[in-house]
Amino acid sequence: MTTALVADDERLLREQLRARLAEVWPELEIVAEAKNGAEAVALTEQHHPDIVFLDIRMPGMTGIEAARAIAQLPTDDDTADDAAAASEPGRTPWHGPEIVFITAYDQYAIEAFEQGVVDYVLKPAERERLALTVARLKKRLALRATGAAGDTDVAPPLQQLLQRLVSHMDPAKAPQLRWIQATVGQTIQMIPVDDVLFFISDEKYTRVQTATVEALIRKPIKELIEELDAEVFWQIHRSTLVNTRHIAGVSRDLRGRQLVAVRGHPEKLEVSRSYAGLFKGM
């Protein structure tokens, strides 16, 4: 059964959307409702829904900010092999949710959504428009089920779209990071962001790699994404960002996994299944 989460700070609008969804997609199970963005992120991590409907403007954490946080939640693509996850009784692999924004009229947002990266529903939700959204969602979920998710080209545009929308709603949150203050041995160095080949995070530190320097910072990937230009730094794994200006090529190993090679460093960077659409056709 397909599952969904609904997030809106207005209870009546949550109830209306639930009722409309019951009309156009009676098989859909609403597993949770959230009153704000932070609650939406927590409930998504708890319930692993297939779809998240997010009000774009909520107090505290907006729907856009919640979507960015949800995109950083660990999935089975990052933490386990699909087959191993599927072998657990009553559990199927979770690859992260499809995102649908609920929005009042905002031409900039609508133009961005109509690129097809994510879908949107205007308030109040109309049955005919919601039926179109449902049809699109079913198609995307079917592609995932057949293992063709990499052909949907979801990952790179989503990260960039969310960054543009955040900048539109709050210009002060536009990417501004130009230098990285990092630890190299026993010293602190200022590393130009343009020189960084890639970032890789573990539980405690993030490794900053240039052609000549390997440094460490305590800032996690999810915070770096908000401060870096998403047109330049692509997320290829939950723990990895790569500078597209330094990509030398992409290959596949014997298991079919995509591996990114960067100029100036011998290490190959693995692309997780969630971001396979970055290098469509390879």
Stockholm file with secondary structure:
# STOCKHOLM 1.0

chainA/1-282         MTTALVADDERLLREQLRARLAEVWPELEIVAEAKNGAEAVALTEQHHPDIVFLDIRMPGMTGIEAARAIAQLPTDDDTADDAAAASEPGRTPWHGPEIVFITAYDQYAIEAFEQGVVDYVLKPAERERLALTVARLKKRLALRATGAAGDTDVAPPLQQLLQRLVSHMDPAKAPQLRWIQATVGQTIQMIPVDDVLFFISDEKYTRVQTATVEALIRKPIKELIEELDAEVFWQIHRSTLVNTRHIAGVSRDLRGRQLVAVRGHPEKLEVSRSYAGLFKGM
#=GR chainA/1-282 SS CCEEEEECSCHHHHHHHHHHHHHHCTTCEEEEEESSHHHHHHHHHHHCCSEEEEESCCSSSCHHHHHHHHHTSCCHHHHSCHHHHHTSTTCCCCCCCEEEEEESSCHHHHHHHTTSSSEEEESSCCHHHHHHHHHHHHHHHHHHHTTCGGGGCCHHHHHHHHHHHHHHHCGGGSCCCCEEEEEETTEEEEEEGGGCCEEEECSSCEEEECSSCEEEESCCHHHHHHHSCTTTEEEEETTEEEEGGGEEEEEECTTCCEEEEETTEEEEEEECGGGGGGGTTC
#=GC SS_cons         CCEEEEECSCHHHHHHHHHHHHHHCTTCEEEEEESSHHHHHHHHHHHCCSEEEEESCCSSSCHHHHHHHHHTSCCHHHHSCHHHHHTSTTCCCCCCCEEEEEESSCHHHHHHHTTSSSEEEESSCCHHHHHHHHHHHHHHHHHHHTTCGGGGCCHHHHHHHHHHHHHHHCGGGSCCCCEEEEEETTEEEEEEGGGCCEEEECSSCEEEECSSCEEEESCCHHHHHHHSCTTTEEEEETTEEEEGGGEEEEEECTTCCEEEEETTEEEEEEECGGGGGGGTTC
//
